[in-house]
Amino acid sequence: MPTQMQRPLLLLPFFLTSILLYCQPISTVASPDPTFSPSNGTDYIRSGCGATLYPEICYASLSRYASAVQNSPGRLARVAIKVSLLRTSHMAAYVSNLSRQSDFGADNRAAAALHDCFSNLGDAVDEIRGSLKQMRQVGAAGPSTESFQFQMGNVQTWMSAALTDEDTCTDGFEDVGDGEVKTEVCNRAADVKKLTSNALALVNSYAATGTP
């Protein structure tokens, strides 16, 4: 049974694999709309991002995927989830590396905070992956409003749980003195939370359409 200190080292290959998988270009298998233009796509993304808490961050992170999103709220939500998953996986790998280094340091409180943060990020990665899997199944059972709302409810639950875990990630640093590691981890965690918050907002917007 691995100890808490061993867990980051054992799971590092998992997160590195996740990063490699999700660094692939984000695309859609849907047939292209002959009336679509890149400018229309970016305008649509900017408009959709208006429903988020961090619209400028939303647009900056998603505008490059205009050709995949086109004018679809479902594709926009799905791409936002993928971007959130990628960044959370990167963050988990980063914290895992810091955790292994901290095991040899003198600050036990910082080491414990890093291990707790890593554990929460690991849960968040699993939850975002679960939401993405559910999103891929939306509409598979046919154009049923009841089925759509059930599936989207699952996506919302997964993303909300991930956002909570990302928020909890830095709780352990409240008892850690100010320093470079604490500042960097907290700043990066804040950036990741903003992306997940935006993704959840876009999921909520898509769910509100009631149409798979």
N, C-alpha and C positions, 0 to 999 in steps of 0.2 A: 504493500500500500504506500504510494508516494506521500512524502510529507509535504506540508504547505510550502516549505522552502524549495522543494524539488519541482513543484508543479509548473512554474514558469519555464524551466528548462525543458521539461518533457513536452509541453504544449507548443513550444516555439515553432517546430516544423509545421504544425497544424496551421498556425497563423501565416507563416511564410507561404504555404501552399494556397491559402485563401487569397493572399495578395496577388500571387501569380495568376490565379484563376480570374480574379476580378479586375486585373489590369488589361484584360482583353477589351477591344473596342466594344462599346455598347451599341447594339443594333436592334432592329426589329425585323421580324420575319413577315410582317404585313406587306401587302402589295403597295408600292408607292402611289400616292395621290398625284395624278397628272397635273392638277392645278396647284400643287404645293410649290413654294419657293422658300429658300433659306431665310429670307427676310421675314416672310410670314411666320415661319417657325420660331424665330427668335422673338418676334412680337408676341406670339402666343405664349411663349415661356415667360416673358416679362409680365404679361397680364396675369398668368397663373400664379406667379411668384408674389403677386400683390396680396394673396391670401395668407402669406406666411408672416412670421414675426421678424424675419431677417430677409427682406426681399432682395436687397443688393447682393447678399451672399448667395441667395438662391439663384439669381440670374447668372452670377459669375461662375457658379459651379455647374450649371445645367445648360447654358446657352450653346456650348460646343456640341451638344447632342440634338440640335434642332432637327436634323434630318431623320433621326430616330423617333423623336417625339411627334413631329409634324403638328397636327392640331388635335391631338388626342389626350384627354385628361387621364385616361388609364395608362398610356405610355409615359406621360409626364411623371405620374406617381411612381411607376415602376422604375424609371431611370433614377429618380431621386432616391429611392430605396437602395438601388445598386451603388450609387455614389456614397451614401451613408455607410453601407456595408464595407466598401473599400477603405474609407477613411477610419472607421472604427477598427478594422483589422490592422491597418497600419499603426494605429495608436496602441493596440494591444501588443504588437510585436515590439514597439518602442519601449513600453513599460516593462515587458518581459525582460528585455536586455538590461534595463536599469535595475530590475529586481535581482538579477543574477550578480550584477556588480555590487549591489548594496549588501548582499549576504556576507561580503568580506569587509564591510565598513564598520565604523564604530557607532553609528546612529541607529539604534534598534527601532526607534519610533518611525524613522523615515523608511526603514526596510519593511516594517509591518504595514505602513501606509501604501507602499508600492505593491506589496503582495495583495492587499485588499483591493486596490484599484485594478490590478490585473484580473483578479477573480471576477469583479463586476463587469469588466470589459469583455471577458470571455462569455459571460452570460448574455451580454448585449449582442455580441456577434451571433450567437445561436438564435437569439430572438429575431434579429433583423433577417437572418437567413430563413427563419420560419415564415416571416411575413412575405418575403420574396417568393418563396415556394407557393404560398397560398395565392399570391397575386397572379402567378402563372396559371393557376387553375380557375381563376375568375371567368365565368361565362362558359366553362367547359361542359356544364350540365344543361346548357341551353339558356335562352333569354328569360329566365325566371327571376322576377324581382325579389322573391323570397330567398332564393338561393344566392343571389348577388349580395343582398344585405347580410346574410349569414357569413358569407366568405369575407366580405369587407369588414365585418365586425371582428373576425379573427385577425385580419391584417392590422386593424387599429389596436387591438389588444396587444399583439406582438410588438408593434412599434412603440406603444406607450410604455410597455415594460422595459424595452431597450433604453428609452429616454430616461426612465427612472434609474436604471442601473448605471448609465453614464453619469448622471447627476450624483449618484452615491459614490462614484469612483474616488472622488477627491475628499470625501468626509474625513478620512484618516489623517489628512494633512493639517487639520485644524490644530492638532497638538504638536506639530512639527515646526521648528523655527524657520524663519524666512531664509531662503537660499536659492541658488540657481536651479537645483533639481525641482524643488517645490514650485517655483514660479513657472518653469517650463512645462511641467506636467499639468498644472492647473490651467495654464493658457491653452495648451493643446486640447485638453479635455473640454474646455469651453467652446473651442472651434468645432469639435466633433459633435457636441450637444446641439449646436446651432444647425448643423446639417441634418441631424436626426429630427429635430423639431420641425424644420422645413419640410422634410419628407412626410412626417406625420400630418402636417397641415395640408399637403397636396393629396395625401390619402383621404383625409376627411372631405376635401373638396370633391374628389372623385366619387366617394361613397354617397355624397349628397345628390349626385346626378341621378342615382337610382337606375343607371343603365350600364350593363356590362359591355 
